[in-house]
Amino acid sequence: MSNVNSKNLISGAKAVMKKIHPCGSNLFLITRTGADVKLKCLGCNHKIMLDLQKALKSIKKILPPEPPSMT
Ligand SMILES: [Zn+2]
């Protein structure tokens, strides 16, 4: 069962994409959610916008946001 559903799409969470970006990274940061999902490639900082259904199909796995660092 996939853990990818719209509830897991949280701003600040990281998404592992099914397709590897041309820069070689498949890790994207979710920067906006809603009817359209905005993602930023963590390899090259390229930003993409996908509609929700497309985003859910393109994401392999969602990593929960990291806890804020206490340093
Ligand atoms: Zn990239």
N, CA, C, O and the ligand as a Tripos MOL2 file, in Angstrom:
@<TRIPOS>MOLECULE
protein
  285   283    72     0     0
PROTEIN
NO_CHARGES

@<TRIPOS>ATOM
      1 N           0.8460   -1.2030    0.0000 N.3       1 MET1
      2 CA          0.0000    0.0000    0.0000 C.3       1 MET1
      3 C           0.8760    1.2460    0.0000 C.2       1 MET1
      4 O           1.8930    1.3110    0.6910 O.2       1 MET1
      5 N           0.4760    2.1990   -0.7610 N.am      2 SER2
      6 CA          1.2580    3.4300   -0.8690 C.3       2 SER2
      7 C           0.9100    4.3760    0.2760 C.2       2 SER2
      8 O          -0.2270    4.4110    0.7470 O.2       2 SER2
      9 N           1.8890    5.1260    0.7070 N.am      3 ASN3
     10 CA          1.5980    6.1160    1.7470 C.3       3 ASN3
     11 C           1.3050    7.4750    1.1340 C.2       3 ASN3
     12 O           1.2040    8.4770    1.8410 O.2       3 ASN3
     13 N           1.1700    7.5010   -0.1750 N.am      4 VAL4
     14 CA          0.9720    8.7820   -0.8300 C.3       4 VAL4
     15 C          -0.5090    9.0770   -0.9840 C.2       4 VAL4
     16 O          -1.1910    8.4700   -1.8110 O.2       4 VAL4
     17 N          -0.9910    9.9920   -0.2000 N.am      5 ASN5
     18 CA         -2.3320   10.5330   -0.4280 C.3       5 ASN5
     19 C          -2.2910   12.0050   -0.0460 C.2       5 ASN5
     20 O          -1.3040   12.5000    0.4990 O.2       5 ASN5
     21 N          -3.3870   12.6890   -0.3450 N.am      6 SER6
     22 CA         -3.3410   14.1440   -0.1990 C.3       6 SER6
     23 C          -3.0900   14.5660    1.2520 C.2       6 SER6
     24 O          -2.6160   15.6740    1.5020 O.2       6 SER6
     25 N          -3.4080   13.6840    2.2090 N.am      7 LYS7
     26 CA         -3.1730   14.0370    3.6090 C.3       7 LYS7
     27 C          -1.6900   14.1090    3.9410 C.2       7 LYS7
     28 O          -1.2760   14.8330    4.8460 O.2       7 LYS7
     29 N          -0.9020   13.3510    3.2000 N.am      8 ASN8
     30 CA          0.5400   13.3470    3.4620 C.3       8 ASN8
     31 C           1.2670   14.5000    2.7920 C.2       8 ASN8
     32 O           2.4370   14.7630    3.0700 O.2       8 ASN8
     33 N           0.5580   15.1780    1.9100 N.am      9 LEU9
     34 CA          1.1890   16.3030    1.2220 C.3       9 LEU9
     35 C           1.1670   17.5110    2.1450 C.2       9 LEU9
     36 O           0.1600   18.2100    2.2580 O.2       9 LEU9
     37 N           2.2790   17.7380    2.7910 N.am     10 ILE10
     38 CA          2.3790   18.8240    3.7610 C.3      10 ILE10
     39 C           3.5170   19.7420    3.3120 C.2      10 ILE10
     40 O           4.5780   19.2790    2.8920 O.2      10 ILE10
     41 N           3.2800   21.0310    3.4070 N.am     11 SER11
     42 CA          4.3640   21.9650    3.1250 C.3      11 SER11
     43 C           5.5240   21.6720    4.0660 C.2      11 SER11
     44 O           5.3340   21.5570    5.2770 O.2      11 SER11
     45 N           6.7130   21.5510    3.5120 N.am     12 GLY12
     46 CA          7.8760   21.2660    4.3440 C.3      12 GLY12
     47 C           8.2660   19.8020    4.3260 C.2      12 GLY12
     48 O           9.3780   19.4480    4.7170 O.2      12 GLY12
     49 N           7.3480   18.9350    3.8690 N.am     13 ALA13
     50 CA          7.6910   17.5210    3.7400 C.3      13 ALA13
     51 C           8.4780   17.3270    2.4430 C.2      13 ALA13
     52 O           8.4120   18.1460    1.5270 O.2      13 ALA13
     53 N           9.2140   16.2330    2.3920 N.am     14 LYS14
     54 CA          9.9770   15.9410    1.1830 C.3      14 LYS14
     55 C           9.3200   14.7980    0.4380 C.2      14 LYS14
     56 O           8.8130   13.8510    1.0390 O.2      14 LYS14
     57 N           9.3370   14.9020   -0.8690 N.am     15 ALA15
     58 CA          8.7240   13.8880   -1.7090 C.3      15 ALA15
     59 C           9.7900   13.1960   -2.5330 C.2      15 ALA15
     60 O          10.6090   13.8440   -3.1850 O.2      15 ALA15
     61 N           9.7700   11.8780   -2.4970 N.am     16 VAL16
     62 CA         10.6250   11.0910   -3.3850 C.3      16 VAL16
     63 C           9.8110   10.8230   -4.6410 C.2      16 VAL16
     64 O           8.7580   10.1870   -4.5880 O.2      16 VAL16
     65 N          10.3080   11.3150   -5.7720 N.am     17 MET17
     66 CA          9.5560   11.1970   -7.0080 C.3      17 MET17
     67 C           9.8630    9.8790   -7.7050 C.2      17 MET17
     68 O          10.9340    9.3000   -7.5260 O.2      17 MET17
     69 N           8.8980    9.4140   -8.5080 N.am     18 LYS18
     70 CA          9.1220    8.1910   -9.2810 C.3      18 LYS18
     71 C          10.1460    8.4300  -10.3860 C.2      18 LYS18
     72 O          10.9740    7.5690  -10.6840 O.2      18 LYS18
     73 N          10.0730    9.6060  -10.9800 N.am     19 LYS19
     74 CA         11.0100    9.9450  -12.0540 C.3      19 LYS19
     75 C          12.1590   10.7700  -11.5040 C.2      19 LYS19
     76 O          11.9590   11.6800  -10.6990 O.2      19 LYS19
     77 N          13.3330   10.4490  -11.9340 N.am     20 ILE20
     78 CA         14.4900   11.2180  -11.5000 C.3      20 ILE20
     79 C          14.5930   12.4820  -12.3490 C.2      20 ILE20
     80 O          14.4960   12.4260  -13.5750 O.2      20 ILE20
     81 N          14.7880   13.6040  -11.6960 N.am     21 HIS21
     82 CA         14.9190   14.8890  -12.3840 C.3      21 HIS21
     83 C          16.1960   14.8790  -13.2250 C.2      21 HIS21
     84 O          17.1550   14.1860  -12.8850 O.2      21 HIS21
     85 N          16.2130   15.6470  -14.3240 N.am     22 PRO22
     86 CA         17.4250   15.6870  -15.1600 C.3      22 PRO22
     87 C          18.7050   15.9990  -14.3800 C.2      22 PRO22
     88 O          19.7920   15.6190  -14.8140 O.2      22 PRO22
     89 N          18.5960   16.6760  -13.2500 N.am     23 CYS23
     90 CA         19.7910   16.9950  -12.4750 C.3      23 CYS23
     91 C          20.2980   15.7860  -11.6840 C.2      23 CYS23
     92 O          21.3810   15.8450  -11.1030 O.2      23 CYS23
     93 N          19.5370   14.7000  -11.6540 N.am     24 GLY24
     94 CA         19.9970   13.4950  -10.9750 C.3      24 GLY24
     95 C          19.3650   13.2640   -9.6240 C.2      24 GLY24
     96 O          19.5950   12.2280   -9.0010 O.2      24 GLY24
     97 N          18.5640   14.2240   -9.1560 N.am     25 SER25
     98 CA         17.9170   14.0820   -7.8500 C.3      25 SER25
     99 C          16.4720   13.6430   -8.0300 C.2      25 SER25
    100 O          15.8110   14.0400   -8.9890 O.2      25 SER25
    101 N          15.9890   12.8300   -7.1130 N.am     26 ASN26
    102 CA         14.5530   12.5250   -7.1570 C.3      26 ASN26
    103 C          13.8780   12.9710   -5.8630 C.2      26 ASN26
    104 O          12.7840   12.5180   -5.5250 O.2      26 ASN26
    105 N          14.5470   13.8620   -5.1530 N.am     27 LEU27
    106 CA         14.0200   14.3560   -3.8900 C.3      27 LEU27
    107 C          13.5650   15.8050   -4.0590 C.2      27 LEU27
    108 O          14.3390   16.6790   -4.4510 O.2      27 LEU27
    109 N          12.2940   16.0320   -3.7540 N.am     28 PHE28
    110 CA         11.7100   17.3600   -3.9110 C.3      28 PHE28
    111 C          11.1180   17.8140   -2.5810 C.2      28 PHE28
    112 O          10.6190   17.0050   -1.7990 O.2      28 PHE28
    113 N          11.1810   19.1000   -2.3450 N.am     29 LEU29
    114 CA         10.5460   19.6770   -1.1690 C.3      29 LEU29
    115 C           9.1630   20.1910   -1.5540 C.2      29 LEU29
    116 O           9.0070   20.8960   -2.5510 O.2      29 LEU29
    117 N           8.1710   19.8330   -0.7600 N.am     30 ILE30
    118 CA          6.8210   20.3310   -1.0200 C.3      30 ILE30
    119 C           6.7340   21.7480   -0.4530 C.2      30 ILE30
    120 O           6.9020   21.9480    0.7500 O.2      30 ILE30
    121 N           6.4770   22.7090   -1.3010 N.am     31 THR31
    122 CA          6.4420   24.0890   -0.8240 C.3      31 THR31
    123 C           5.0290   24.6500   -0.7770 C.2      31 THR31
    124 O           4.7750   25.6440   -0.0970 O.2      31 THR31
    125 N           4.1180   24.0240   -1.4890 N.am     32 ARG32
    126 CA          2.7280   24.4760   -1.4180 C.3      32 ARG32
    127 C           1.8000   23.3160   -1.7290 C.2      32 ARG32
    128 O           2.0980   22.4840   -2.5860 O.2      32 ARG32
    129 N           0.6900   23.2640   -1.0380 N.am     33 THR33
    130 CA         -0.2780   22.1990   -1.3010 C.3      33 THR33
    131 C          -1.6440   22.8060   -1.6000 C.2      33 THR33
    132 O          -1.8630   24.0010   -1.4030 O.2      33 THR33
    133 N          -2.5330   21.9880   -2.0660 N.am     34 GLY34
    134 CA         -3.8640   22.4570   -2.4300 C.3      34 GLY34
    135 C          -4.2700   21.8130   -3.7360 C.2      34 GLY34
    136 O          -3.8580   20.6900   -4.0250 O.2      34 GLY34
    137 N          -5.0670   22.4990   -4.5280 N.am     35 ALA35
    138 CA         -5.4740   21.9650   -5.8260 C.3      35 ALA35
    139 C          -4.2620   21.8140   -6.7370 C.2      35 ALA35
    140 O          -4.2180   20.9290   -7.5910 O.2      35 ALA35
    141 N          -3.2820   22.6890   -6.5400 N.am     36 ASP36
    142 CA         -2.0020   22.5710   -7.2180 C.3      36 ASP36
    143 C          -0.9260   22.4010   -6.1660 C.2      36 ASP36
    144 O          -0.9560   23.0300   -5.1080 O.2      36 ASP36
    145 N           0.0160   21.5470   -6.4770 N.am     37 VAL37
    146 CA          1.0960   21.2500   -5.5420 C.3      37 VAL37
    147 C           2.3900   21.8000   -6.1340 C.2      37 VAL37
    148 O           2.7280   21.5410   -7.2880 O.2      37 VAL37
    149 N           3.0960   22.5620   -5.3150 N.am     38 LYS38
    150 CA          4.3490   23.1500   -5.7630 C.3      38 LYS38
    151 C           5.4890   22.3700   -5.1290 C.2      38 LYS38
    152 O           5.5050   22.1250   -3.9230 O.2      38 LYS38
    153 N           6.4290   21.9930   -5.9580 N.am     39 LEU39
    154 CA          7.5590   21.2010   -5.4940 C.3      39 LEU39
    155 C           8.8560   21.8610   -5.9260 C.2      39 LEU39
    156 O           8.9490   22.4370   -7.0100 O.2      39 LEU39
    157 N           9.8570   21.7670   -5.0570 N.am     40 LYS40
    158 CA         11.1670   22.3130   -5.3940 C.3      40 LYS40
    159 C          12.1720   21.1780   -5.3890 C.2      40 LYS40
    160 O          12.2820   20.4310   -4.4180 O.2      40 LYS40
    161 N          12.9010   21.0600   -6.4810 N.am     41 CYS41
    162 CA         13.9310   20.0270   -6.5730 C.3      41 CYS41
    163 C          15.0740   20.3670   -5.6230 C.2      41 CYS41
    164 O          15.5950   21.4820   -5.6200 O.2      41 CYS41
    165 N          15.4500   19.3740   -4.8150 N.am     42 LEU42
    166 CA         16.5230   19.6310   -3.8590 C.3      42 LEU42
    167 C          17.9000   19.4610   -4.4960 C.2      42 LEU42
    168 O          18.9230   19.7350   -3.8680 O.2      42 LEU42
    169 N          17.9140   19.0070   -5.7470 N.am     43 GLY43
    170 CA         19.1920   18.8970   -6.4440 C.3      43 GLY43
    171 C          19.5710   20.1970   -7.1200 C.2      43 GLY43
    172 O          20.7290   20.6120   -7.0610 O.2      43 GLY43
    173 N          18.6030   20.8530   -7.7700 N.am     44 CYS44
    174 CA         18.9280   22.0270   -8.5720 C.3      44 CYS44
    175 C          18.0400   23.2280   -8.2500 C.2      44 CYS44
    176 O          18.1580   24.2670   -8.9000 O.2      44 CYS44
    177 N          17.1480   23.1040   -7.2520 N.am     45 ASN45
    178 CA         16.2520   24.1870   -6.8420 C.3      45 ASN45
    179 C          15.2140   24.5710   -7.8940 C.2      45 ASN45
    180 O          14.5560   25.6040   -7.7750 O.2      45 ASN45
    181 N          15.0710   23.7460   -8.9110 N.am     46 HIS46
    182 CA         14.0560   23.9970   -9.9230 C.3      46 HIS46
    183 C          12.6780   23.7870   -9.3050 C.2      46 HIS46
    184 O          12.4630   22.8220   -8.5710 O.2      46 HIS46
    185 N          11.7400   24.6970   -9.6050 N.am     47 LYS47
    186 CA         10.4040   24.5810   -9.0380 C.3      47 LYS47
    187 C           9.4240   24.0800  -10.0820 C.2      47 LYS47
    188 O           9.4290   24.5250  -11.2290 O.2      47 LYS47
    189 N           8.5850   23.1500   -9.6640 N.am     48 ILE48
    190 CA          7.5600   22.6520  -10.5760 C.3      48 ILE48
    191 C           6.2020   22.7390   -9.8870 C.2      48 ILE48
    192 O           6.1060   22.7220   -8.6600 O.2      48 ILE48
    193 N           5.1650   22.8310  -10.7000 N.am     49 MET49
    194 CA          3.8100   22.8770  -10.1800 C.3      49 MET49
    195 C           3.0170   21.7770  -10.8620 C.2      49 MET49
    196 O           3.0040   21.6680  -12.0880 O.2      49 MET49
    197 N           2.3550   20.9640  -10.0470 N.am     50 LEU50
    198 CA          1.5530   19.8690  -10.5860 C.3      50 LEU50
    199 C           0.1610   19.9490   -9.9740 C.2      50 LEU50
    200 O           0.0060   20.3650   -8.8250 O.2      50 LEU50
    201 N          -0.8480   19.5520  -10.7390 N.am     51 ASP51
    202 CA         -2.1500   19.4670  -10.0800 C.3      51 ASP51
    203 C          -2.1280   18.2690   -9.1330 C.2      51 ASP51
    204 O          -1.3040   17.3640   -9.2710 O.2      51 ASP51
    205 N          -3.0320   18.2810   -8.1860 N.am     52 LEU52
    206 CA         -2.9880   17.3160   -7.0860 C.3      52 LEU52
    207 C          -2.9320   15.8740   -7.5810 C.2      52 LEU52
    208 O          -2.1060   15.0910   -7.1120 O.2      52 LEU52
    209 N          -3.8030   15.5180   -8.5250 N.am     53 GLN53
    210 CA         -3.8420   14.1270   -8.9970 C.3      53 GLN53
    211 C          -2.5280   13.7220   -9.6370 C.2      53 GLN53
    212 O          -2.0400   12.6110   -9.4340 O.2      53 GLN53
    213 N          -1.9590   14.6400  -10.4170 N.am     54 LYS54
    214 CA         -0.6960   14.3610  -11.0790 C.3      54 LYS54
    215 C           0.4230   14.2370  -10.0500 C.2      54 LYS54
    216 O           1.3060   13.3860  -10.1670 O.2      54 LYS54
    217 N           0.3670   15.0930   -9.0500 N.am     55 ALA55
    218 CA          1.3880   15.0470   -8.0100 C.3      55 ALA55
    219 C           1.3370   13.7200   -7.2690 C.2      55 ALA55
    220 O           2.3690   13.1020   -7.0090 O.2      55 ALA55
    221 N           0.1260   13.2870   -6.9330 N.am     56 LEU56
    222 CA         -0.0050   12.0220   -6.2010 C.3      56 LEU56
    223 C           0.5150   10.8570   -7.0300 C.2      56 LEU56
    224 O           1.0670    9.8990   -6.4880 O.2      56 LEU56
    225 N           0.3390   10.9420   -8.3340 N.am     57 LYS57
    226 CA          0.8150    9.8670   -9.2110 C.3      57 LYS57
    227 C           2.3220    9.9080   -9.3890 C.2      57 LYS57
    228 O           2.9590    8.8770   -9.6040 O.2      57 LYS57
    229 N           2.8870   11.0980   -9.2990 N.am     58 SER58
    230 CA          4.3190   11.2500   -9.5880 C.3      58 SER58
    231 C           5.1960   10.9800   -8.3760 C.2      58 SER58
    232 O           6.3980   10.7490   -8.5060 O.2      58 SER58
    233 N           4.5840   11.0120   -7.1950 N.am     59 ILE59
    234 CA          5.3630   10.8490   -5.9720 C.3      59 ILE59
    235 C           5.3900    9.3820   -5.5650 C.2      59 ILE59
    236 O           4.3600    8.7090   -5.5280 O.2      59 ILE59
    237 N           6.5820    8.9100   -5.2650 N.am     60 LYS60
    238 CA          6.7240    7.5190   -4.8460 C.3      60 LYS60
    239 C           6.5190    7.3970   -3.3400 C.2      60 LYS60
    240 O           5.8950    6.4550   -2.8510 O.2      60 LYS60
    241 N           7.0600    8.3730   -2.6240 N.am     61 LYS61
    242 CA          7.0640    8.2760   -1.1670 C.3      61 LYS61
    243 C           7.1820    9.6740   -0.5820 C.2      61 LYS61
    244 O           7.8350   10.5450   -1.1570 O.2      61 LYS61
    245 N           6.5510    9.8810    0.5530 N.am     62 ILE62
    246 CA          6.6600   11.1780    1.2050 C.3      62 ILE62
    247 C           7.3970   11.0080    2.5210 C.2      62 ILE62
    248 O           7.0510   10.1540    3.3380 O.2      62 ILE62
    249 N           8.4050   11.8210    2.7140 N.am     63 LEU63
    250 CA          9.1540   11.7940    3.9640 C.3      63 LEU63
    251 C           8.6170   12.9030    4.8480 C.2      63 LEU63
    252 O           8.5140   14.0460    4.4020 O.2      63 LEU63
    253 N           8.2710   12.5940    6.0900 N.am     64 PRO64
    254 CA          7.7110   13.6290    6.9600 C.3      64 PRO64
    255 C           8.7070   14.7520    7.2040 C.2      64 PRO64
    256 O           9.9170   14.5450    7.1170 O.2      64 PRO64
    257 N           8.1940   15.9490    7.5110 N.am     65 PRO65
    258 CA          9.1010   17.0780    7.7510 C.3      65 PRO65
    259 C          10.0440   16.7600    8.9030 C.2      65 PRO65
    260 O           9.6790   16.0700    9.8550 O.2      65 PRO65
    261 N          11.2550   17.2750    8.7970 N.am     66 GLU66
    262 CA         12.2170   17.0730    9.8820 C.3      66 GLU66
    263 C          11.8460   17.9730   11.0450 C.2      66 GLU66
    264 O          11.3940   19.0990   10.8400 O.2      66 GLU66
    265 N          12.0320   17.4820   12.2770 N.am     67 PRO67
    266 CA         11.7600   18.3540   13.4140 C.3      67 PRO67
    267 C          12.7140   19.5470   13.3960 C.2      67 PRO67
    268 O          13.8690   19.4160   12.9900 O.2      67 PRO67
    269 N          12.2370   20.6990   13.8320 N.am     68 PRO68
    270 CA         13.1140   21.8750   13.8120 C.3      68 PRO68
    271 C          14.3630   21.6260   14.6610 C.2      68 PRO68
    272 O          14.3000   21.0250   15.7330 O.2      68 PRO68
    273 N          15.4730   22.0950   14.1610 N.am     69 SER69
    274 CA         16.6970   21.8520   14.9310 C.3      69 SER69
    275 C          16.7730   22.8000   16.1010 C.2      69 SER69
    276 O          16.3220   23.9420   16.0190 O.2      69 SER69
    277 N          17.3440   22.3260   17.1910 N.am     70 MET70
    278 CA         17.3530   23.1050   18.4350 C.3      70 MET70
    279 C          18.6720   23.8240   18.6440 C.2      70 MET70
    280 O          18.9560   24.2840   19.7500 O.2      70 MET70
    281 N          19.4610   23.9240   17.6260 N.am     71 THR71
    282 CA         20.7770   24.5490   17.8030 C.3      71 THR71
    283 C          20.6660   26.0580   17.8140 C.2      71 THR71
    284 O          21.6740   26.7500   17.9520 O.2      71 THR71
    285 ZN         16.6150   18.9990  -10.2700 Zn       72 ZN72
@<TRIPOS>BOND
     1     1     2 1
     2     2     3 1
     3     3     4 2
     4     3     5 am
     5     5     6 1
     6     6     7 1
     7     7     8 2
     8     7     9 am
     9     9    10 1
    10    10    11 1
    11    11    12 2
    12    11    13 am
    13    13    14 1
    14    14    15 1
    15    15    16 2
    16    15    17 am
    17    17    18 1
    18    18    19 1
    19    19    20 2
    20    19    21 am
    21    21    22 1
    22    22    23 1
    23    23    24 2
    24    23    25 am
    25    25    26 1
    26    26    27 1
    27    27    28 2
    28    27    29 am
    29    29    30 1
    30    30    31 1
    31    31    32 2
    32    31    33 am
    33    33    34 1
    34    34    35 1
    35    35    36 2
    36    35    37 am
    37    37    38 1
    38    38    39 1
    39    39    40 2
    40    39    41 am
    41    41    42 1
    42    42    43 1
    43    43    44 2
    44    43    45 am
    45    45    46 1
    46    46    47 1
    47    47    48 2
    48    47    49 am
    49    49    50 1
    50    50    51 1
    51    51    52 2
    52    51    53 am
    53    53    54 1
    54    54    55 1
    55    55    56 2
    56    55    57 am
    57    57    58 1
    58    58    59 1
    59    59    60 2
    60    59    61 am
    61    61    62 1
    62    62    63 1
    63    63    64 2
    64    63    65 am
    65    65    66 1
    66    66    67 1
    67    67    68 2
    68    67    69 am
    69    69    70 1
    70    70    71 1
    71    71    72 2
    72    71    73 am
    73    73    74 1
    74    74    75 1
    75    75    76 2
    76    75    77 am
    77    77    78 1
    78    78    79 1
    79    79    80 2
    80    79    81 am
    81    81    82 1
    82    82    83 1
    83    83    84 2
    84    83    85 am
    85    85    86 1
    86    86    87 1
    87    87    88 2
    88    87    89 am
    89    89    90 1
    90    90    91 1
    91    91    92 2
    92    91    93 am
    93    93    94 1
    94    94    95 1
    95    95    96 2
    96    95    97 am
    97    97    98 1
    98    98    99 1
    99    99   100 2
   100    99   101 am
   101   101   102 1
   102   102   103 1
   103   103   104 2
   104   103   105 am
   105   105   106 1
   106   106   107 1
   107   107   108 2
   108   107   109 am
   109   109   110 1
   110   110   111 1
   111   111   112 2
   112   111   113 am
   113   113   114 1
   114   114   115 1
   115   115   116 2
   116   115   117 am
   117   117   118 1
   118   118   119 1
   119   119   120 2
   120   119   121 am
   121   121   122 1
   122   122   123 1
   123   123   124 2
   124   123   125 am
   125   125   126 1
   126   126   127 1
   127   127   128 2
   128   127   129 am
   129   129   130 1
   130   130   131 1
   131   131   132 2
   132   131   133 am
   133   133   134 1
   134   134   135 1
   135   135   136 2
   136   135   137 am
   137   137   138 1
   138   138   139 1
   139   139   140 2
   140   139   141 am
   141   141   142 1
   142   142   143 1
   143   143   144 2
   144   143   145 am
   145   145   146 1
   146   146   147 1
   147   147   148 2
   148   147   149 am
   149   149   150 1
   150   150   151 1
   151   151   152 2
   152   151   153 am
   153   153   154 1
   154   154   155 1
   155   155   156 2
   156   155   157 am
   157   157   158 1
   158   158   159 1
   159   159   160 2
   160   159   161 am
   161   161   162 1
   162   162   163 1
   163   163   164 2
   164   163   165 am
   165   165   166 1
   166   166   167 1
   167   167   168 2
   168   167   169 am
   169   169   170 1
   170   170   171 1
   171   171   172 2
   172   171   173 am
   173   173   174 1
   174   174   175 1
   175   175   176 2
   176   175   177 am
   177   177   178 1
   178   178   179 1
   179   179   180 2
   180   179   181 am
   181   181   182 1
   182   182   183 1
   183   183   184 2
   184   183   185 am
   185   185   186 1
   186   186   187 1
   187   187   188 2
   188   187   189 am
   189   189   190 1
   190   190   191 1
   191   191   192 2
   192   191   193 am
   193   193   194 1
   194   194   195 1
   195   195   196 2
   196   195   197 am
   197   197   198 1
   198   198   199 1
   199   199   200 2
   200   199   201 am
   201   201   202 1
   202   202   203 1
   203   203   204 2
   204   203   205 am
   205   205   206 1
   206   206   207 1
   207   207   208 2
   208   207   209 am
   209   209   210 1
   210   210   211 1
   211   211   212 2
   212   211   213 am
   213   213   214 1
   214   214   215 1
   215   215   216 2
   216   215   217 am
   217   217   218 1
   218   218   219 1
   219   219   220 2
   220   219   221 am
   221   221   222 1
   222   222   223 1
   223   223   224 2
   224   223   225 am
   225   225   226 1
   226   226   227 1
   227   227   228 2
   228   227   229 am
   229   229   230 1
   230   230   231 1
   231   231   232 2
   232   231   233 am
   233   233   234 1
   234   234   235 1
   235   235   236 2
   236   235   237 am
   237   237   238 1
   238   238   239 1
   239   239   240 2
   240   239   241 am
   241   241   242 1
   242   242   243 1
   243   243   244 2
   244   243   245 am
   245   245   246 1
   246   246   247 1
   247   247   248 2
   248   247   249 am
   249   249   250 1
   250   250   251 1
   251   251   252 2
   252   251   253 am
   253   253   254 1
   254   254   255 1
   255   255   256 2
   256   255   257 am
   257   257   258 1
   258   258   259 1
   259   259   260 2
   260   259   261 am
   261   261   262 1
   262   262   263 1
   263   263   264 2
   264   263   265 am
   265   265   266 1
   266   266   267 1
   267   267   268 2
   268   267   269 am
   269   269   270 1
   270   270   271 1
   271   271   272 2
   272   271   273 am
   273   273   274 1
   274   274   275 1
   275   275   276 2
   276   275   277 am
   277   277   278 1
   278   278   279 1
   279   279   280 2
   280   279   281 am
   281   281   282 1
   282   282   283 1
   283   283   284 2
@<TRIPOS>SUBSTRUCTURE
     1 MET1         2 RESIDUE 1 A MET
     2 SER2         6 RESIDUE 1 A SER
     3 ASN3        10 RESIDUE 1 A ASN
     4 VAL4        14 RESIDUE 1 A VAL
     5 ASN5        18 RESIDUE 1 A ASN
     6 SER6        22 RESIDUE 1 A SER
     7 LYS7        26 RESIDUE 1 A LYS
     8 ASN8        30 RESIDUE 1 A ASN
     9 LEU9        34 RESIDUE 1 A LEU
    10 ILE10       38 RESIDUE 1 A ILE
    11 SER11       42 RESIDUE 1 A SER
    12 GLY12       46 RESIDUE 1 A GLY
    13 ALA13       50 RESIDUE 1 A ALA
    14 LYS14       54 RESIDUE 1 A LYS
    15 ALA15       58 RESIDUE 1 A ALA
    16 VAL16       62 RESIDUE 1 A VAL
    17 MET17       66 RESIDUE 1 A MET
    18 LYS18       70 RESIDUE 1 A LYS
    19 LYS19       74 RESIDUE 1 A LYS
    20 ILE20       78 RESIDUE 1 A ILE
    21 HIS21       82 RESIDUE 1 A HIS
    22 PRO22       86 RESIDUE 1 A PRO
    23 CYS23       90 RESIDUE 1 A CYS
    24 GLY24       94 RESIDUE 1 A GLY
    25 SER25       98 RESIDUE 1 A SER
    26 ASN26      102 RESIDUE 1 A ASN
    27 LEU27      106 RESIDUE 1 A LEU
    28 PHE28      110 RESIDUE 1 A PHE
    29 LEU29      114 RESIDUE 1 A LEU
    30 ILE30      118 RESIDUE 1 A ILE
    31 THR31      122 RESIDUE 1 A THR
    32 ARG32      126 RESIDUE 1 A ARG
    33 THR33      130 RESIDUE 1 A THR
    34 GLY34      134 RESIDUE 1 A GLY
    35 ALA35      138 RESIDUE 1 A ALA
    36 ASP36      142 RESIDUE 1 A ASP
    37 VAL37      146 RESIDUE 1 A VAL
    38 LYS38      150 RESIDUE 1 A LYS
    39 LEU39      154 RESIDUE 1 A LEU
    40 LYS40      158 RESIDUE 1 A LYS
    41 CYS41      162 RESIDUE 1 A CYS
    42 LEU42      166 RESIDUE 1 A LEU
    43 GLY43      170 RESIDUE 1 A GLY
    44 CYS44      174 RESIDUE 1 A CYS
    45 ASN45      178 RESIDUE 1 A ASN
    46 HIS46      182 RESIDUE 1 A HIS
    47 LYS47      186 RESIDUE 1 A LYS
    48 ILE48      190 RESIDUE 1 A ILE
    49 MET49      194 RESIDUE 1 A MET
    50 LEU50      198 RESIDUE 1 A LEU
    51 ASP51      202 RESIDUE 1 A ASP
    52 LEU52      206 RESIDUE 1 A LEU
    53 GLN53      210 RESIDUE 1 A GLN
    54 LYS54      214 RESIDUE 1 A LYS
    55 ALA55      218 RESIDUE 1 A ALA
    56 LEU56      222 RESIDUE 1 A LEU
    57 LYS57      226 RESIDUE 1 A LYS
    58 SER58      230 RESIDUE 1 A SER
    59 ILE59      234 RESIDUE 1 A ILE
    60 LYS60      238 RESIDUE 1 A LYS
    61 LYS61      242 RESIDUE 1 A LYS
    62 ILE62      246 RESIDUE 1 A ILE
    63 LEU63      250 RESIDUE 1 A LEU
    64 PRO64      254 RESIDUE 1 A PRO
    65 PRO65      258 RESIDUE 1 A PRO
    66 GLU66      262 RESIDUE 1 A GLU
    67 PRO67      266 RESIDUE 1 A PRO
    68 PRO68      270 RESIDUE 1 A PRO
    69 SER69      274 RESIDUE 1 A SER
    70 MET70      278 RESIDUE 1 A MET
    71 THR71      282 RESIDUE 1 A THR
    72 ZN72       285 GROUP 0 **** ****
